[in-house]
């Protein structure tokens, strides 16, 4: 079935909303009609990861495609909500528009008459304003999903805490703390206590994520970049071994190290 025809001046977003409604119609797509909110959760997460990958790759064309896939998921979930008489997509858009205006009085004006000098001041004001505007929230950290990857979770949790002044004074003090945590890992290893080693490793990773934040580095993105670099270099190692008629399982550490250093040099 072709996409529903629309007047030339129909907003692009409305065309997408109408397309999803057509897919969910009684004579629409059998697969789309069967989807539930629980089903689409996995697809939404998958699309979010693909979008993140496109951002990491820096390819604008790929980013546009993945952003479109994500937008489709948003429109699909909004359609499920509309069918359940919960809300419609225009309400979602109006709600987030109003929220963003309220949280940017330094841009749009407001009773606070606030002037913010830099990005850090904006972040701190943002967290304070969220607490003021969401009185039902039990805790400052309640808005950070527990399902986030742990490294990203640390980054966001401590970002929020820093927004109300709970933070190290500078990156140097976090680096000192990291050295302290490394010493504690060494001590736990020496004592042979597996549970304590696990805990101290967690503390060290937590501290390093904070060091990244203090240096305005997204630790999740930084680690993803290092992972990509490792993949590329190890692939070069495997290619070098293949040229010798070997696999990684058959090679010695010395052979792999030599190829690794060569890959680094390139």
C-alpha positions as CSV (number, residue, x, y, z in Angstrom):
1,X,0.0,0.0,0.0
2,X,1.4,3.4,-0.9
3,X,1.9,6.1,1.7
4,X,-1.3,8.1,2.3
5,X,-1.4,11.2,0.0
6,X,-1.1,14.5,1.8
7,X,-1.3,18.1,0.7
8,X,2.0,19.6,-0.2
9,X,2.0,22.0,2.8
10,X,1.3,19.2,5.3
11,X,4.0,19.3,8.0
12,X,6.6,16.5,7.7
13,X,5.9,15.3,11.3
14,X,2.1,15.0,10.6
15,X,2.9,12.9,7.5
16,X,4.8,10.5,9.7
17,X,2.0,10.5,12.3
18,X,-0.5,9.7,9.6
19,X,1.7,7.0,8.2
20,X,1.9,5.2,11.6
21,X,-1.9,5.5,12.0
22,X,-2.3,3.9,8.6
23,X,0.0,1.0,9.6
24,X,-2.1,0.5,12.7
25,X,-5.4,0.7,10.9
26,X,-7.7,-2.4,10.7
27,X,-6.6,-2.9,7.1
28,X,-3.0,-1.9,7.8
29,X,0.1,-4.0,8.4
30,X,-0.5,-7.2,10.3
31,X,2.9,-7.0,12.1
32,X,2.5,-3.3,13.1
33,X,-1.0,-3.9,14.4
34,X,0.3,-6.6,16.8
35,X,2.9,-4.4,18.4
36,X,2.5,-3.3,22.0
37,X,4.3,-0.9,24.3
38,X,6.3,-3.7,25.7
39,X,7.3,-5.0,22.3
40,X,8.5,-1.6,21.0
41,X,10.8,-1.0,24.0
42,X,13.5,-3.2,22.6
43,X,13.2,-1.6,19.1
44,X,13.5,1.9,20.7
45,X,16.6,0.9,22.6
46,X,18.1,-0.7,19.5
47,X,17.5,2.5,17.4
48,X,18.9,4.6,20.2
49,X,22.2,2.6,20.1
50,X,22.3,2.8,16.3
51,X,21.8,6.6,16.5
52,X,24.7,6.8,19.0
53,X,26.8,4.7,16.6
54,X,26.0,7.2,13.8
55,X,27.1,10.1,16.1
56,X,30.3,8.3,16.9
57,X,30.9,7.7,13.2
58,X,30.5,11.3,12.2
59,X,28.6,10.5,9.0
60,X,25.8,13.0,8.6
61,X,23.9,11.0,6.1
62,X,23.9,7.9,8.3
63,X,22.9,10.2,11.2
64,X,19.9,11.6,9.3
65,X,18.8,8.0,8.5
66,X,19.1,6.8,12.1
67,X,17.4,10.0,13.4
68,X,14.5,9.2,11.1
69,X,14.3,5.7,12.5
70,X,14.2,7.1,16.0
71,X,11.6,9.6,15.1
72,X,9.5,6.8,13.7
73,X,9.7,5.0,17.0
74,X,8.6,8.1,18.8
75,X,5.6,8.5,16.5
76,X,4.7,4.8,16.9
77,X,4.8,4.9,20.7
78,X,2.7,8.1,20.6
79,X,0.2,6.3,18.4
80,X,-0.1,3.5,21.0
81,X,-0.7,6.1,23.7
82,X,-3.4,7.7,21.5
83,X,-5.1,4.4,21.0
84,X,-5.1,3.9,24.8
85,X,-6.6,7.4,25.2
86,X,-3.6,8.4,27.2
87,X,-2.1,11.3,25.2
88,X,-1.4,12.4,21.6
89,X,1.9,13.5,20.1
90,X,1.0,17.2,19.9
91,X,0.6,17.1,23.7
92,X,4.0,15.6,24.0
93,X,5.5,18.3,21.8
94,X,3.6,21.1,23.6
95,X,4.7,19.7,27.0
96,X,8.4,19.5,26.2
97,X,8.3,23.0,24.5
98,X,6.8,24.6,27.6
99,X,9.3,22.7,29.8
100,X,12.3,23.9,27.8
101,X,11.1,27.5,27.8
102,X,10.6,27.4,31.6
103,X,14.0,25.9,32.1
104,X,15.7,28.6,30.0
105,X,14.7,31.9,31.5
106,X,18.2,33.2,30.7
107,X,17.2,32.8,27.0
108,X,13.5,33.4,26.9
109,X,13.1,35.7,29.9
110,X,11.1,35.1,33.0
111,X,10.4,36.3,36.5
112,X,13.9,35.2,37.6
113,X,15.6,37.7,35.4
114,X,18.5,35.3,35.3
115,X,21.9,35.9,33.6
116,X,24.2,32.9,33.2
117,X,27.8,33.4,32.2
118,X,28.8,30.0,30.9
119,X,27.7,26.4,30.3
120,X,28.6,25.2,33.8
121,X,26.3,27.9,35.3
122,X,23.6,26.8,33.0
123,X,23.9,23.2,34.1
124,X,23.8,24.1,37.8
125,X,20.7,26.3,37.3
126,X,19.1,23.6,35.2
127,X,19.3,21.1,38.1
128,X,18.0,23.6,40.6
129,X,15.1,24.5,38.4
130,X,14.2,20.9,37.8
131,X,13.9,20.3,41.6
132,X,11.7,23.5,41.9
133,X,9.5,22.6,39.0
134,X,9.0,18.9,39.8
135,X,8.0,18.9,43.5
136,X,6.8,15.3,43.2
137,X,10.3,14.0,42.5
138,X,11.6,12.2,45.6
139,X,15.3,12.8,44.9
140,X,17.6,14.8,42.7
141,X,18.9,11.5,41.2
142,X,15.5,10.0,40.5
143,X,15.6,11.2,36.9
144,X,18.6,9.1,36.0
145,X,17.4,5.7,34.7
146,X,18.9,2.7,36.5
147,X,19.0,1.0,33.1
148,X,21.7,3.3,31.8
149,X,25.1,1.7,31.0
150,X,27.0,2.0,34.3
151,X,29.7,4.4,33.0
152,X,27.1,6.7,31.5
153,X,25.0,6.4,34.7
154,X,28.0,7.6,36.8
155,X,28.5,10.6,34.4
156,X,24.8,11.6,34.7
157,X,24.4,11.0,38.4
158,X,27.4,13.1,39.3
159,X,26.5,15.7,36.8
160,X,23.2,16.2,38.7
161,X,24.9,16.2,42.1
162,X,27.4,18.7,40.8
163,X,24.5,20.9,39.6
164,X,23.7,21.6,43.3
165,X,27.3,22.0,44.3
166,X,28.2,18.5,45.5
167,X,31.4,18.1,43.5
168,X,35.2,18.1,43.6
169,X,36.7,21.6,43.3
170,X,38.8,20.7,40.2
171,X,40.1,17.9,38.0
172,X,43.4,17.7,39.9
173,X,41.6,16.7,43.1
174,X,39.7,14.0,41.2
175,X,43.0,12.7,39.9
176,X,44.4,12.6,43.4
177,X,41.3,10.6,44.4
178,X,41.9,8.2,41.4
179,X,45.5,7.6,42.7
180,X,44.1,6.9,46.1
181,X,41.6,4.4,44.6
182,X,44.4,2.6,42.7
183,X,46.3,2.2,46.0
184,X,43.2,0.7,47.5
185,X,42.9,-1.8,44.6
186,X,46.5,-2.8,45.2
187,X,45.8,-3.3,48.9
188,X,42.7,-5.4,48.2
189,X,44.7,-7.5,45.7
190,X,47.4,-8.1,48.2
191,X,44.9,-9.3,50.8
192,X,43.3,-11.6,48.3
193,X,39.7,-10.5,49.0
194,X,37.8,-10.9,45.8
195,X,34.7,-9.0,47.0
196,X,36.8,-6.1,48.1
197,X,38.7,-6.1,44.8
198,X,35.4,-5.9,43.0
199,X,34.3,-3.0,45.2
200,X,37.5,-1.1,44.8
201,X,37.5,-1.5,41.0
202,X,34.0,0.0,41.0
203,X,35.2,2.9,43.1
204,X,38.1,3.5,40.7
205,X,35.9,3.4,37.6
206,X,33.4,5.8,39.3
207,X,36.3,8.2,40.1
208,X,37.7,8.0,36.5
209,X,34.2,8.8,35.1
210,X,34.2,11.9,37.4
211,X,37.6,12.8,36.1
212,X,36.3,12.7,32.6
213,X,33.3,14.9,33.5
214,X,35.6,17.5,35.2
215,X,37.6,17.6,31.9
216,X,34.4,18.0,29.8
217,X,34.9,14.5,28.3
218,X,32.0,12.1,27.9
219,X,33.4,8.9,29.3
220,X,31.0,6.7,27.4
221,X,32.0,8.3,24.1
222,X,35.7,8.3,25.1
223,X,35.6,4.5,25.9
224,X,33.6,3.8,22.7
225,X,36.3,5.5,20.7
226,X,39.0,3.4,22.4
227,X,37.0,0.3,21.7
228,X,36.8,1.2,18.0
229,X,40.6,1.8,18.0
230,X,41.2,-1.6,19.7
231,X,38.9,-3.3,17.1
232,X,40.8,-1.8,14.2
233,X,44.2,-2.6,15.6
234,X,43.4,-6.1,16.6
235,X,41.9,-6.7,13.1
236,X,45.2,-5.5,11.7
237,X,46.9,-8.1,14.0
238,X,44.7,-10.8,12.7
239,X,45.3,-9.8,9.1
240,X,49.1,-9.9,9.7
241,X,48.8,-13.4,11.2
242,X,46.6,-14.5,8.3
243,X,49.3,-13.5,5.9
244,X,51.6,-15.9,7.8
245,X,49.0,-18.6,7.7
246,X,48.1,-18.4,11.3
247,X,45.2,-17.5,13.5
248,X,45.3,-15.5,16.8
249,X,44.8,-18.8,18.7
250,X,47.9,-20.2,17.0
251,X,50.2,-17.2,17.4
252,X,52.5,-16.4,20.3
253,X,52.1,-13.2,22.4
254,X,55.4,-11.9,20.9
255,X,54.1,-12.3,17.4
256,X,50.9,-10.5,18.2
257,X,52.7,-7.7,20.1
258,X,54.9,-7.1,17.1
259,X,51.9,-6.8,14.8
260,X,50.1,-4.6,17.4
261,X,53.0,-2.2,17.5
262,X,53.1,-2.0,13.7
263,X,49.3,-1.3,13.7
264,X,49.8,1.5,16.3
265,X,52.6,3.0,14.1
266,X,50.2,3.1,11.1
